[in-house]
Amino acid sequence: STTDDGLVVITVPKFTSNIGKSFCKTLKRDNTFKANLDKLGSSIWKQCEGTITVKEILDVVTKEFPDEKNIDQRLFLFLQQLRALGYLVY
């Protein structure tokens, strides 16, 4: 989802197994948590729909955030982190 100011909020399941889901249900707890992205992360996330390349994303964020240092490294690390967490597949 997106906040009123355009920041992305990713809803992530805590458990995918039936045991984990049942545990949350028994404790009457939500089986999800929210990951709130900053402006750069939100911009990157919105572009990750599968039709553009990492280079194209880099071009967009470089123009959108001209004062950010090491934006290429930040982009690649962010994409790797999203992949490691299972939020993004590539």
C-alpha positions as CSV (number, residue, x, y, z in Angstrom):
1,S,0.0,0.0,0.0
2,T,1.0,3.6,-0.2
3,T,0.7,6.3,2.4
4,D,-0.8,9.8,1.7
5,D,2.7,11.2,1.2
6,G,3.6,8.5,-1.4
7,L,5.7,6.2,0.8
8,V,5.3,2.5,0.3
9,V,4.2,0.1,3.1
10,I,4.8,-3.6,2.4
11,T,2.6,-6.1,4.3
12,V,4.6,-9.2,5.0
13,P,3.5,-12.5,6.5
14,K,5.3,-13.6,9.7
15,F,4.6,-17.2,9.0
16,T,3.8,-19.1,5.8
17,S,3.4,-22.6,7.4
18,N,0.1,-23.8,8.8
19,I,1.7,-24.3,12.2
20,G,2.8,-20.6,12.3
21,K,-0.5,-19.4,11.1
22,S,-2.3,-21.5,13.7
23,F,0.0,-20.2,16.4
24,C,-0.9,-16.6,15.5
25,K,-4.6,-17.4,15.4
26,T,-4.5,-19.1,18.8
27,L,-2.8,-16.1,20.3
28,K,-5.2,-13.8,18.4
29,R,-2.2,-12.0,16.8
30,D,-2.0,-10.7,13.3
31,N,0.2,-13.0,11.0
32,T,1.6,-10.0,9.2
33,F,3.9,-7.0,9.9
34,K,4.4,-3.8,8.0
35,A,7.7,-2.7,6.4
36,N,7.7,1.0,6.0
37,L,10.0,2.2,3.1
38,D,11.7,5.6,2.9
39,K,11.5,7.9,-0.1
40,L,14.3,6.1,-2.0
41,G,13.1,2.6,-1.1
42,S,9.5,3.6,-2.1
43,S,10.7,4.9,-5.5
44,I,12.7,1.7,-6.2
45,W,9.8,-0.5,-5.1
46,K,7.3,1.2,-7.3
47,Q,9.5,0.6,-10.3
48,C,10.0,-3.2,-9.6
49,E,7.1,-4.4,-11.6
50,G,9.2,-6.6,-13.9
51,T,9.3,-4.6,-17.1
52,I,12.4,-2.4,-16.6
53,T,16.0,-3.2,-15.9
54,V,18.1,-2.3,-12.9
55,K,20.0,0.2,-15.0
56,E,16.7,1.9,-15.9
57,I,15.8,2.0,-12.2
58,L,19.2,3.5,-11.4
59,D,18.7,6.2,-14.1
60,V,15.3,7.2,-12.6
61,V,16.5,7.3,-9.0
62,T,19.7,9.2,-9.9
63,K,17.5,11.9,-11.5
64,E,14.9,11.8,-8.6
65,F,17.6,12.0,-5.9
66,P,20.5,14.0,-7.3
67,D,22.1,14.8,-4.0
68,E,22.2,11.1,-2.7
69,K,25.7,9.8,-2.4
70,N,26.5,6.2,-3.6
71,I,23.1,5.8,-5.0
72,D,24.2,2.9,-7.3
73,Q,25.5,1.0,-4.3
74,R,22.4,1.8,-2.2
75,L,20.2,0.5,-5.1
76,F,22.0,-2.8,-5.5
77,L,22.2,-3.4,-1.7
78,F,18.5,-2.6,-1.4
79,L,17.5,-5.0,-4.2
80,Q,19.7,-7.7,-2.6
81,Q,18.1,-7.2,0.7
82,L,14.6,-7.3,-0.8
83,R,15.5,-10.6,-2.5
84,A,17.1,-12.1,0.7
85,L,13.9,-11.3,2.6
86,G,11.8,-12.9,-0.1
87,Y,10.0,-9.6,-0.9
88,L,11.3,-9.6,-4.5
89,V,12.2,-12.3,-6.9
90,Y,14.7,-11.9,-9.8
